[in-house]
Amino acid sequence: MIKQENRKLYRRVFLLALPIALQNLISSCLGLLDNLMVGALGEAELAAVGVGTQLSFLHWMMLFGFTSGCSTFMAQYYGANDMHSIRKTVGFAFSVAFSVSIIFFIAANCFTGEIVSIFTDIPEALPLAEEYLRTGSPTFLLIAVTVPLTAGLRTTQQTQLPLYISTTAFLTNTIMNYILIFGNFGAPELGVRGAAVATVISRSLEAGLILFVIFALRNKIAGPLREFFGFDRKFVIPVVKNAIPTTLNESLWGLGTSMFTVAFAHMSVTAYAAVQASDTIKNVFMMAGFSIGDAALILIGQKLGERDKEEAFTLAVRLLRVDIIIGVIAGVLLALMAPVMAGFFNFTPLGNVYAIRIIWVYALFLPVNLVIGYAITGVLRGGGDTTYAMTRELACVWLIGVPIAFISTMLLNLPVYLAVLCVRAGELTEVIILVRRIFSKKWLNIVIDIDEK
């Protein structure tokens, strides 16, 4: 009986997680192709795009953080079969996301030079990074549409739809990159600016498709606009209390990661280009694994919405084991493929050596990264334990990771791959803390009021 129940569980996880994993995998692979195209222009261009995307990365992490906090409620409302409250939560998430995105859009256009100079002082990369950031600034407004609506689809267990939409957008991005970066098919050769234009085009398509699928095709989360924007203070307060820690968590984690960029980008163009390329390669293996965390939030949230805490805990432990196995397999594959994948880039011999060794470091710590992501974005957020997740992760990033990054690069002057190793080693403390929290059961919280309609 237990084995049969396990098979049913893994089948549900597979059906939920596979579309998310494929979406993340396609996104990462096409991101890798984009970097290969830009990297063909030279190390300075690749470094410039890496710097130029830092504000976009912070923006996305902020929106993802807030929407992730809202997803706790969406998943639990789905377990309680309360579609009306799901729509209100989606509408509130969109309202906040769009307000934040306007601020980022203005900053990217009015303070472009000041922003990119925070992340690097490499002369040849600065003007290219400014051009990339300014040209791509409309994506801030477009992502504000897609992130909340994608969360609504996923938490109502429609994970295939975001896969189809994102795949179309990502393929469009890659094709437009090929055309606009190099000036193929009679188009102007725009270089780095072409990469930014391609991103705007693909994000516009993505936003248009998700609006069409939900509202024109009358998806089950569709409804009158007054339902999406009919939230009041009583409804919003508990959502905000849960979403503020997730927003701070992702935003400050993203800022901490950007501080790693600051440390590495001040070493040399070659060192930072190797980090940028290695990050993209790592994401191909890591982002697909994060789908287990997404599936965990959906399933655990549903069980808590059904008031079944014991089953929610059982789910968390079983999926933790799955996540560890996936992490080990992915790490081994990443290590074995490091020389081949690094060779795809137009590196100098030194840059190629740096990239291979950085990828090996990432491969070693990939199981740790996946468990951390699973615990925070899946288990603890599914159970509304967002404040604990925030304080522990930010303490590890800012009190351990960031100081190590600057000490290893600017004081000790370590080679870039050893600096990356030192930063990753700081994550061992975090993974121990989070696994202990899962087994404590203190994260099992029912955050919704099922009587509210």
DABEL-V41420 format. One line per field, one symbol per residue. ss: DSSP state (~ for helix, > for strand, _ for the rest). psi: psi as a letter, one per 40 degrees, with the letter a starting at -180 (. if undefined). burial: I if it has 24 or more other ideal C-beta (glycine too) atoms within 12 Angstrom, else O. Layout:
ss: ???
psi: ???
burial: ???
This chain:
ss: _~~~~~~~~~~~~~~~~~~~~~~~~~~~~~~~~~~~~~~___~~~~~~~~~~_~~~~~~~~~~~~~~~~~~~~~~~~~~___~~~~~~~~~~~~~~~~~~~~~~~~~~~~_~~~~~~~~___~~~~~~~~~~~~~___~~~~~~~~~~~~~~~~~___~~~~~~~~~~~~~~~~~~~~~~~~_~~~_____~~~~~~~~~~~~~~~~~~~~~~~~~________~~~~____~~~~~~~~~~~~~~~~~~~~~~~~~~~~~~~~~___~~~~~~~~~~~~~~~~~~~~~_~~~~~~~~~~~~~~~___~~~~~~~~~~~~~~~~~~~~~~~~~~~~~~~~~~______~~~~~~~~~~~~~~~~~~~~~~~~~~~~~~~~~~___~~~~~~~~~~~~~~~~~~~~~~~~~~____~~~~~~~~~~_~~~~~~~~~~~~~~_____________
psi: dddddddddddddddddddddddddddddddddddddddddiddddddddddeddddddddddddddddddddddddddefgddddddddddddddddddddddddddddfdddddedeiehdedddddddddddededdddddddddddddddeeffeddddddddddddddddddddddefifeiihebdddddddddddddddddddddddddefieeiiiddddffiaddddddddddddddddddddddddddddddddeecidddddddddddddddddddddedddddddddddddddefgddddddddddddddddddddddddddddedddddedigiiddddddddddddddddedddddddddddecddddeefdddddddddddddeddddddddddddefiiddddddddddeedddddddddddedeeeghheiheeh.
burial: OOOOOOOOIIOIIOOIIOIIIIIIIIIIIIIIIIIIIIIIIIIIIIIIIIIIIIIIIIIIIIIIIIIIIIIIIIIIIIIIOIIIIIIIIIIIIIIIIIOIIOIIIOIIOOOIOOIIIIIIOIOIIIIIIIIIIIIIIIIIIIIIIIIIIIIIIIIIIIIIIIIIIIIIIIIIIIIIIIIIIIOOOOOOOIIIIIIIIIIIIIIIIIIOIIIOIIOOOOIOIIOOOOOIOOIOOOIIOIIIOIIIIIIIIIIIIIIIIIIIIIIIIIIIIIIIIIIIIIIIIIIIIIIIIIIIIIIIIIIIIIIIIIOOIOOIIIIIIIIIIIIIOIIIOIIOIIIOIIOOIIOIIIIOOOIIIIIIIIIIIIIIIIIIIIIIIIIIIIIIIIIIIIIIIIIIIIIIIIOIIIIIIIOIIOOOOIIIIIIIIIIIOIIIOIIOIIIOIIOOOOIIIIIIOOOOO
